[in-house]
Amino acid sequence: MSFSLSSFPAPALSRRRLLALGAGLATLPFGGLHAQSAPRQVVDVADEAALRAALGQAGPGTLIRLAPGSYPRLPIRALRGEPGAPIVLTSADPANPARIGRLRVRDCAHVSFEKLVFDYSFEPEHKYTFKAFSLVNTEGAVIADCRFEGDQAQGTGKPQDGFGWAFCLGLTRCRETVVFRNLFHGFTTGLSCNDCRHLQILANRMHSMRVDGMNFAQVQDLRVEANHITEFLRSPEDRGHPDMIQFWTTRTKRPSARIVIRKNLLNSGNGPYSQSIFIRNEMVDTGKAGREMFYRDMLIEENLIINAHLHGITVGETVGLTIRNNTLIRNPRSDGPKKNPQLYTPTIRVKERCENVEVLRNIAPKVPKPRRAGGWDIRDNALIQDKRRGVSNHYDALFVNALNGDPHDISNFYYRAGGVLDGAGLGAGWLQPEG
């Protein structure tokens, strides 16, 4: 293991705020975490050979418990549980979890992975896009309460040496999938989803990524909620394009549609800047496609963005876009080397060709200007700044200690009690003062 977990603790939040962030997570659609009936069969395995034998005999409702130890390679194909009776792989001793070196799941249904460690080790032949753990053409999968531990590149002769390598978890042509309450750290990219439907990415934590936290292409019916992404880790000479949450359309045939991005904490911490929510539509803005490739029906709400790049929330060509009650705050600890405050201040940006746009009740240094065409509604947003002290919209007047406090202590970003944001119904509601 190359990265320390204790260096990146979960943000300290009160019980009330945790309940506000996690509202709706306990009851999950698609069956999911709490729908399993009592297992018909419990199988204990002690090594990789026994595990493969158990998988060959597993049927709906089978619970496979892995003894502590290493399971270097785990290919799983055509394994089929049932709704309410998934095949579950879990650690026999969660305090000393089993460690999986590689995972390839293909053509499976209703298989769950719980309380396991997925432990990647760098190998020189791996490209940075190597997918250490992947699910392809699966239905009803659940990955919950697991740790994904990355490794550092060595001997490449490039700036990436000593930093995270490989794509961690890849989902391709997956349906009705839940990724819940996992920890990801130390990879090139944490989660990559392509051509998937009905995904729920909920309450996960990510840190020490070199390039991206989560990226999505050609996905429909996606919910990204209550995740915490923080502290990217990369060389100053690395020309990677870092994004915490990214969408793209390059070489895709269908636009992403029916997307919810809600109540996520995107915090650069003491690390370098990154783009926070970056949703470019390359097929359209390069002239390779028209309105048929506009994203459809996106909701971005109640997110807290603490970062130092102008792309705080940036959305490309979309039909049906709502951006409401988000809070965007500049983090000066993550500024780049040049003197360029405009570049290092997170803003809300929407491409002019978007249709049916609402930008409402956000707190941000900058939001789009109202437009008469295209059905745009831009109102009730609070514009804030951190340059002119003594002014009513300066950070010091609005937040507890946003400029000087520990960026990992989220209480520094709560709205100041009695200030203009207290009870105003603006920005992320879970940042309201304790009452």
Residue pairs with C-beta under 8 A, 6 or more apart in sequence:
1 119
1 149
2 149
2 150
2 151
2 152
2 164
2 186
3 149
3 150
3 164
3 185
3 186
3 207
3 208
3 233
5 183
5 185
8 185
8 205
8 207
8 208
8 230
8 231
8 269
8 408
9 408
10 205
10 228
11 228
11 265
11 267
11 408
11 409
11 410
12 409
12 410
12 411
13 21
13 410
14 434
16 434
17 430
20 263
20 429
20 430
21 226
21 263
21 430
22 203
22 226
24 225
25 180
25 202
25 203
25 225
25 226
26 34
27 34
28 34
28 178
28 180
28 200
28 202
29 198
29 200
30 140
30 176
30 177
30 178
30 198
30 200
31 83
31 84
31 86
31 110
31 140
31 176
32 142
32 178
32 180
32 200
33 142
33 144
33 178
33 180
35 83
35 84
36 61
36 84
36 85
36 86
36 88
36 112
37 61
37 84
37 85
38 61
39 61
39 62
39 63
39 85
39 88
40 59
40 60
40 61
40 62
40 85
41 58
41 59
41 61
41 62
41 63
42 62
42 63
42 65
43 54
43 57
43 58
43 62
43 63
43 64
43 65
44 65
44 67
44 92
45 51
45 53
45 54
45 64
45 65
45 66
45 67
46 67
46 69
47 67
47 69
47 71
48 71
48 72
48 73
48 74
51 64
51 66
51 71
51 74
52 74
54 62
54 64
55 64
55 76
55 79
58 64
58 79
58 87
59 81
59 87
60 80
60 81
60 82
60 85
60 86
60 87
60 110
61 81
61 82
61 85
61 86
61 87
62 81
62 87
62 88
63 88
63 90
64 87
64 88
64 89
64 90
65 90
65 91
65 92
66 89
66 90
66 91
66 92
66 98
66 116
67 92
67 93
67 98
68 91
68 92
68 93
68 96
68 97
68 98
69 98
69 99
70 98
70 99
70 101
70 119
71 98
71 99
71 100
71 101
72 101
72 102
73 101
73 102
74 100
74 101
74 102
74 103
74 104
75 104
75 106
76 103
76 104
76 105
76 106
76 108
76 111
77 105
77 106
77 107
77 108
78 106
78 107
78 108
79 87
79 105
79 108
79 109
79 111
80 87
80 108
80 109
80 110
81 87
81 109
81 110
81 111
81 112
81 140
82 109
82 110
83 110
83 140
85 110
86 110
86 111
86 112
86 140
86 142
87 110
87 111
87 112
88 111
88 112
88 113
88 114
89 111
89 112
89 113
89 114
89 116
90 113
90 114
90 115
90 116
91 97
91 98
91 114
91 115
91 116
92 98
94 115
94 145
97 115
97 116
97 117
97 147
98 116
98 117
99 116
99 117
99 118
99 119
100 116
100 117
100 118
100 119
100 133
101 119
101 120
101 121
102 120
102 132
102 133
103 113
103 118
103 132
103 133
103 134
104 134
104 136
105 111
105 134
105 135
105 136
105 138
105 141
106 135
106 136
106 137
106 138
107 136
107 137
107 138
108 135
108 138
108 139
108 141
109 138
109 139
109 140
110 139
110 140
110 141
111 138
111 140
111 141
112 141
112 142
112 143
112 144
113 141
113 142
113 143
113 144
113 146
114 142
114 143
114 144
114 145
114 146
115 144
115 145
115 146
116 146
116 147
117 146
117 147
117 148
117 149
118 132
118 133
118 146
118 147
118 148
118 149
118 168
118 169
119 149
120 132
120 133
120 148
120 149
120 150
120 151
120 166
120 168
120 187
121 151
122 151
122 152
122 153
122 154
122 165
122 166
124 154
124 155
124 156
126 165
126 166
128 153
128 160
128 165
128 166
128 167
128 188
128 211
129 166
129 167
129 188
130 165
130 166
130 167
131 166
131 167
131 168
131 169
131 170
131 192
132 150
132 166
132 167
132 168
132 169
132 187
133 148
133 168
133 169
133 170
134 169
134 170
134 171
134 172
135 141
135 169
135 170
135 171
135 172
135 174
135 177
136 170
136 172
136 173
136 174
137 172
137 173
137 174
138 173
138 174
138 175
138 177
139 174
139 175
139 176
140 175
140 176
140 177
141 174
141 176
141 177
141 178
142 177
142 178
142 180
143 169
143 177
143 178
143 179
143 180
143 182
144 178
144 179
144 180
144 181
144 182
145 180
145 181
145 182
146 182
146 183
147 182
147 183
148 168
148 169
148 182
148 183
148 184
148 185
148 187
148 190
149 185
149 186
150 164
150 165
150 166
150 168
150 184
150 185
150 186
150 187
150 208
151 164
151 165
151 166
151 186
152 161
152 162
152 163
152 164
152 165
152 186
153 160
153 161
153 162
153 163
153 164
153 165
154 161
154 162
155 161
159 235
159 236
159 237
159 238
160 210
160 234
160 235
160 238
162 235
163 210
163 233
163 234
163 235
163 238
164 185
164 186
164 187
164 188
164 208
164 209
164 210
164 233
165 187
165 188
165 210
166 187
166 188
167 187
167 188
167 189
167 192
168 184
168 187
168 189
168 190
168 191
169 179
169 184
169 190
169 191
169 192
170 192
170 193
170 194
171 177
171 179
171 191
171 192
171 193
171 194
171 196
171 199
172 193
172 194
172 195
172 196
173 194
173 195
173 196
174 193
174 196
174 197
174 199
175 196
175 197
175 198
176 197
176 198
177 196
177 198
177 199
177 200
178 199
178 200
178 202
179 191
179 199
179 200
179 201
179 202
179 204
180 200
180 202
180 203
180 204
181 202
181 203
181 204
182 204
182 205
183 204
183 205
183 206
184 190
184 191
184 204
184 205
184 206
184 207
184 209
185 206
185 207
185 208
185 209
186 208
186 209
186 233
187 209
187 210
188 209
188 210
188 211
188 212
188 240
189 209
189 210
189 211
189 212
189 213
189 214
189 215
190 206
190 209
190 212
190 213
190 214
190 229
191 201
191 204
191 206
191 213
191 214
191 215
192 212
192 214
192 215
193 199
193 201
193 214
193 215
193 216
193 217
193 219
193 222
194 216
194 217
194 218
194 219
195 217
195 218
195 219
195 252
196 218
196 219
196 220
196 222
197 219
197 220
197 221
198 220
198 221
199 219
199 221
199 222
199 223
200 222
200 223
200 225
201 214
201 222
201 223
201 224
201 225
201 227
202 223
202 224
202 225
202 226
202 227
203 225
203 226
203 227
204 227
204 228
205 227
205 228
205 229
205 230
206 213
206 214
206 227
206 228
206 229
206 230
207 229
207 230
207 231
207 233
208 231
208 232
208 233
209 229
209 232
209 233
209 242
210 232
210 233
210 234
210 238
210 240
210 242
211 234
211 240
211 241
211 242
211 243
212 242
212 243
212 244
212 246
213 229
213 243
213 244
213 245
214 224
214 227
214 229
214 244
214 245
214 246
215 243
215 245
215 246
215 247
215 248
216 222
216 245
216 246
216 247
216 248
216 256
217 247
217 248
217 249
217 250
217 252
217 256
218 249
218 252
218 253
218 254
218 255
218 256
219 256
219 259
220 254
220 256
220 257
220 258
221 257
221 258
222 256
222 258
222 259
222 260
223 260
223 262
224 245
224 259
224 260
224 261
224 262
224 264
225 260
225 261
225 262
225 263
225 264
226 262
226 263
226 264
227 264
227 265
228 264
228 265
228 267
229 244
229 245
229 264
229 265
229 266
229 267
230 265
230 266
230 267
230 268
230 269
230 271
230 408
231 267
231 268
231 269
231 270
231 271
232 242
232 268
232 271
232 272
232 274
233 271
234 240
234 242
234 272
236 272
236 337
241 275
242 272
242 273
242 274
242 275
243 274
243 275
243 276
243 278
244 266
244 274
244 275
244 276
244 277
244 307
245 261
245 264
245 266
245 276
245 277
245 278
246 275
246 278
246 279
246 280
247 256
247 259
247 278
247 279
247 280
247 295
248 280
248 282
249 255
249 256
249 280
249 281
249 282
249 283
249 284
249 289
249 293
249 316
250 282
250 283
252 283
252 293
254 293
255 281
255 292
255 293
255 294
255 295
255 296
256 295
256 296
257 295
257 296
257 297
258 296
258 297
259 295
259 297
259 298
259 299
260 299
260 301
261 277
261 298
261 299
261 300
261 301
261 303
262 299
262 300
262 301
262 302
262 303
263 301
263 302
263 303
263 428
263 430
264 303
264 304
265 303
265 304
265 306
265 410
266 276
266 277
266 303
266 304
266 305
266 306
266 307
267 304
267 305
267 306
267 307
267 331
267 407
267 408
267 410
268 274
268 306
268 307
268 308
268 331
268 333
268 334
268 407
269 306
269 331
269 333
269 334
269 407
269 408
270 333
270 334
270 407
270 408
271 334
272 334
272 336
273 307
273 308
273 309
273 331
273 334
273 335
273 336
273 344
274 307
274 309
275 307
275 309
275 311
275 314
276 305
276 307
276 309
276 311
276 312
276 313
276 328
276 346
277 300
277 303
277 305
277 311
277 312
277 313
277 314
277 315
278 311
278 314
279 295
279 298
279 314
279 315
279 316
279 318
280 314
280 316
281 293
281 294
281 295
281 316
281 317
281 318
281 351
282 288
282 316
283 289
283 293
284 290
284 293
284 294
284 316
284 317
284 353
285 316
285 317
285 351
291 317
291 319
293 317
294 317
294 318
294 319
294 353
294 354
294 355
295 315
295 316
295 317
295 318
295 319
295 321
296 318
296 319
296 320
297 319
297 320
298 315
298 318
298 320
298 321
298 322
299 322
299 324
300 313
300 315
300 321
300 322
300 323
300 324
300 326
301 322
301 323
301 324
301 325
301 326
302 325
302 326
302 428
302 429
302 430
303 313
303 326
303 327
303 428
304 326
304 327
304 329
304 410
304 413
304 428
304 430
304 431
305 312
305 313
305 326
305 327
305 328
305 329
305 346
306 329
306 331
306 407
306 413
307 328
307 330
307 331
307 334
307 346
308 330
308 331
308 332
308 333
308 334
308 335
308 336
308 344
308 345
308 346
309 343
309 344
309 346
310 342
310 343
310 344
310 345
310 346
310 347
310 349
311 346
311 347
311 349
312 328
312 346
312 347
312 348
312 349
312 364
313 323
313 326
313 328
313 346
313 347
313 348
313 349
313 364
314 348
314 349
314 350
315 321
315 323
315 349
315 350
315 351
315 354
316 351
316 354
317 351
317 353
317 354
318 350
318 351
318 354
318 355
318 357
319 354
319 355
319 356
320 355
320 356
321 350
321 354
321 356
321 357
321 358
322 357
322 358
322 360
323 348
323 350
323 357
323 358
323 359
323 360
323 362
324 358
324 359
324 360
324 361
324 362
325 360
325 361
325 362
325 425
325 426
325 427
325 428
325 429
326 348
326 362
326 363
326 364
326 427
326 428
327 362
327 363
327 364
327 413
327 427
327 428
327 431
328 346
328 347
328 348
328 362
328 363
328 364
328 365
329 346
329 384
329 395
329 399
329 402
329 413
330 344
330 345
330 346
330 365
330 386
331 407
332 344
332 386
332 403
333 407
334 344
335 344
336 343
336 344
341 387
345 365
345 366
346 364
346 365
347 364
347 365
347 366
347 367
348 359
348 362
348 364
348 366
348 367
348 368
349 368
350 357
350 359
350 368
352 371
352 374
353 374
354 374
354 376
355 374
355 375
356 374
356 375
357 368
357 371
357 374
357 375
357 376
357 377
357 378
358 376
358 377
358 378
359 367
359 368
359 376
359 377
359 378
359 379
359 381
360 377
360 378
360 379
360 380
360 381
361 380
361 381
361 425
361 426
361 427
362 381
362 382
362 426
362 427
363 381
363 382
363 384
363 398
363 421
363 426
363 427
363 428
364 381
364 382
364 383
364 384
365 383
365 384
365 385
366 383
367 378
367 381
367 383
368 376
368 378
369 378
370 376
370 377
370 378
370 379
371 378
380 426
381 426
382 393
382 420
382 421
382 424
382 426
382 427
383 393
384 393
384 394
384 395
384 398
385 391
385 393
385 394
385 395
386 394
386 395
386 402
386 403
387 394
388 394
389 396
391 397
392 420
395 402
395 403
396 402
396 403
397 416
397 419
397 420
398 415
398 416
398 419
398 420
398 421
399 412
399 413
399 414
399 415
399 416
399 421
400 411
400 412
400 413
400 414
400 415
400 416
401 412
402 412
402 413
405 411
405 412
405 413
406 412
410 431
413 431
414 431
414 432
414 433
414 434
415 421
415 422
415 427
415 431
415 432
415 433
416 422
416 433
417 433
421 427
422 432
422 433
423 432
